[in-house]
């Protein structure tokens, strides 16, 4: 490298450093200030609590479910919340009916204006009962109760309009760990194998709306 190239390189470095490190504020127009103050991130500031209702979606239950969540803003980018979800379990060609519900604790961290990462753990309870065992054409399984823990992570977007909130968990992945399971029928029976094993758990299109205040 000759002396001329070295001089050009030094001048370039000094020029770039002076631009990056300059202390003068960049002028912002009034329209830009108004626009920035209406972003979801700006509107999350000074919020303390969040209440949302999950209208539909899959997760942490294996089927669709509805639920409620109550959260606390630690900052405009971080929310801690508890959530309860209730759903059904209808098996193909099965006369039985199941109830599934969950409760868990989660954290939601925003990256930018509305996009977020969400992670947490849920306790999921399942109760299955046959509703048509006495007939010839009954396809019921054995009655059982089961409980598991689901650790999951998901991504989504949440938009804010003053106090109104609208959002969706687009997709999520997790792992289900069995805690307990037992057949509850008078004649005994067996619990489906997958309720006693570690397995995958996911979420999809969990649409919710609510209020932040």
Secondary structure, DSSP 8 states (H G I E B T S, - for coil): --HHHHHHHHHHHHHHHHHHT--S-----HHHHHHHTTSHHHHHTT--EEEEEEEEEE-SSSSBEEEEEEEEEEETTEEEEEEEEEEEE--TT--EEEEEEEEEEEEEEE-SSSEEEEEEEEEEEEEEEES-TTSTT------EEEEEEEEEEEEEEEEEETTEEEEEEEEEEEEEEEEEEEE-STT-----GGGGS-EEEEEEEEEEEEEE-
